[in-house]
Amino acid sequence: MNWNWKEHNKEKSLFRSYYCSGCKQSKTCGLLTNWNSDWQGYCCACYFQSQQEESQEYSNYQLVYQQKVSKKKAKDRQLLLLKNYSGCSQCGSKEVEAYSLYENSQLVCQPCLMKKEGGASGSVSFLERSKWYKRYWKIALTEWLETYQKLPVNAECADNWLKNREHLKKCDCLEIEVKELVEMFSNSLKEYHQKLEKCSCKKSEKVRVDNDYSANCESCKKTIPIASKKRIIKNRNDPRFWGLAIKEKVLCGNCLESKKENMPPLRKAEFMRYRKAKRL
């Protein structure tokens, strides 16, 4: 008899339970995240919240524009710094460590750093940058930095300059880019919100955690055993079980006892029985 692995895996998958990697509380339907490999395994609500937080950074046009202007000026300064670099005084190399240049605007010899520390983020040289701009933007990097002391906004801006050398006098490419960026995030968020209304993620009634065997009290960080390998918190460690409406979802017995005065009378009596029997 031939074993049908395809049918076996199909039957096996019927009993799988995939919970959101973010909140651990929802079985994912994949409506918003099935196309994005970086967010597979997250429920629609968690993904929408992340997009909402990211969109906040692009909700203010003036703020985004100022950030873009400052980033562009910093990039221009870094390339000017790299252009004027005469090379390492020790080995003569013109390759600099990329992280030091882009994050701190410092010229640190990459080969020397590799020998000294045994590692570096990567190398960058003016020759390599010049080749990149010549290939993708069709411009001579040296000419731009010597003549204008700055670069085009983007490839389209460079193309407009190649067609019309007066383009820089009336260049509004950065404003257009920022407007398109703000509009794109706004439209994407609206689209996600419409899809979220059709979401079929199923929320769990139990509190779920990351570990197969234990969890940590959210107040004192004490280790607490969980109910099973399904990563479910025991009822006794769930504040909701004791009638407590608090933000913490997992608490040990000692931390629960500090809040027992807020428990309903019957739940409080049951809690004291648990404590006396040393079950909590």
N, C-alpha and C positions, 0 to 999 in steps of 0.2 A: 504493500500500500504506500503510495507516494504522499508525503506530508506537504500540505498546502500552506506554506509560510505566509502567503498573502492573506488568506482567510483567517489564519491564526492571529496575525497581528491586528487584523480588522476587528475580530471579536474581542481581543485583549484591550484595544483602545476604547471600547464601549464603557469600560469601568474606570478609566483614568479620570482624575480630578486635577485640573490645572487651576491654581489660584494665582491671583495677581502678585507679581514680584514686588510691587510697591506697598499696597495696603494689606496684602495677605488675606483679605476678607472676601474677595469676589472671584468667582469662576469667570474667566475671560471669554467674551464672545468674538473678539477680534475685529469688530466693526471698524474701529479707528486705527488699530495697530497691525492688522494682518499684512499691510503693504510695507511696513517699516521694520526691518530686521532689528534695529537698535531697540525698539520698544515692544517686540514680541514678548508675550508673557505678562503684559501689563493690562489692567482693565481699562475700559473706555474713560471712566471718571478720572483715574490717575493720569492718564495720558492727556486728557483735556485740561486738567489742572496745571500740568507742566507747560503746556502750550499757552495757557492763560498767563502764567507767570513770565514766560519768555516774551509774550506779546506786550507786557507792561513796559518793557525796555524800549519798545518801538511805538509806543502810543503818543509820545510827545515829539512832534516834528522838529521843533527848535532844539530840543535836547539831543536828538539823534544827529541832527545836522552839525551841531557843535562838536560832538564826539567824532564824527567822520572827518571834520576839518582838522582837529587836533591829531588824529591818527595819521592823516595824510601828511601833515607837516612833520610829524615824527619820522615817518618812512622816508621822506625827502632828505631830512637831516642825516639819517642813517646811511643812505646811499652816497651822500656827499662825503661823509666821514670815511666810508669804504673806498671811495674814489681816490681820496687823498692819502690813503694808507701806503706807506713806502715799503712795508714789509717788516717781519720780525727781526729785531736786532741780534737775536741769538742764532736763528737758523735761516733767516732770509725769506721764509714762506709768506705769501700774501693771503693765505687761507686763514680766516678768523672763525672763532667759535660762534655758531649761529645764535645760541641762547643769549650769550653776553651782548651781542650786537642788538638783537631785536627786543630784548627785555630791559637791558641796562644801558644801551647805546655805548658800549665799551668794545674796544678792539683787543681781543685776547687771541694769541696765536693758537690755532687749533692743534697742529702737530705737537707743539710743546706741552699743551694742556693734556693731550693724550698720553704723552710720556710721563708726565708728572703725576697725574691722577688715575691713569689707566682707563679713562673714558671721557666722552664729551657728547654733546647733543647732536653735533653735525658740523660740517664746514660750509663756509660761504665765501666767495671771492668776487671781486668786481668784474673779472673776466667772465665768470659763470653767470652773473646777473646780466651783463651786457648781452651775452648770447641769448638768454631767455627773452629779454625785451625785443631783441632783433627778430627772433623767431615768431613770437606771439603778437607783439604790438607793432612790429615793422618799423621801430624807431631806433635811432642811435642814442644810447644812454648817455654817452659822454657829451654829445652835442646838447642834449636837453639840460643836463646839469650845469654845463658851462654857460649856456645862453640864457636859460630861464630860471635856473636854480630850483627847479621843481619838475615834477612829472605830470603827464596827463592824468585825468581822474580814473579812466579805465580804457579798455581796448577801443571802445567806440569813440571816445574822446580823441584818442591817438589817430584813429582813422579819419575823423573829421578834420584834424589838423593837417594830415597828409594831403587831403583834398583842398583845404583852404587854410593857408598860413595865417590868416587873420582870425582864425577861430578862437584863439585865446583871449582876444579883446572882448568877446561877448560870450565866453564859455559859461554855461549854466548846467554842465553835465552832473556836477555834484548834487545840485538841488534836485534835478530830475531823478537821480539815483536814489536819493533819500526818500522822495515822495513815493516812488515805486516800491521801495522797501517797506515803508509804513503802510501803504495800501495793501501790499501782499499779505502782511501779517494780520491786518484787520479783516480782510476777506477770508483768509484761512481759518481764523477763529470763528467767524460766522458760519462757515461751512461745517466745522467740527461741532459747533453747538447744535446745528440742525440734525446732524447724524447722531448726536448724543441722545436726542429724543427717541430714537429708534433702537437704542442700546438694549441688548438682552443679557448683559452680564448678571449673574445670580450671586447675591450677597449671602455670606454665611452667617448663621446666627451665633456661631461660636467664635471666640477670639483665637486667631491662628498666629503662629510665630515662625521664625526661620529654622530653628533647630529641631531635630528628630526626637530628642530626649529631654531637653530642659529649656527653661526660659529664665529671664531675670526680672525681678521685681522692679517696676518702674520708679519706685521711690528710693529704696535702699540698695538696689542692685543685687540682692541676695538671689542665689540660684534656686529655682523652683522646678520640680519634676512636672512634666506635662502628661496629659491623659493617655496618649498613644503616639505611634509613629505618624499619625495623620496631622501632627503638629497643632493639636487643639489644647487650649488651656483648660485645666480642671475647673469645674463650676466653683469650687471653694476658693479659687484664686481670682475669680471674676467679680469685681465690685458690683456689677449689675445684679448678680445672683443674690447679693445681700441687700439689694434695694438702694444702693448708693449711686447717685447721679453725679459722677465726677469724671474728669478728663482721663485719669489713669485707667488702663484696661487690664493690667496685671499687677496684683499686689500680693505680698506674702502675708502670713497670719499676723505678725507683729504690726505691720503697717495698717492692716484692716482693723486691728483692735484699737488703734489710735483714732479711728473714724467711727467706732461702733455707736457712739451717741447719736449719729445721724441715721442709723438703721431703723426701719419700722420695728415695733415691739416684737412681733413674731419672728422676724428674721434675726433680730438681736438675740433672742432666747436660743434660737437654733445655732447661731454663731458661737455662743458661750458653751453649748454642748459639744460642738466641734473642738473647741479649745481645750475643754476639760478632758475629752477623750484623746487629746494630742493628735488629732487628725489634721490640724492646721497650725 
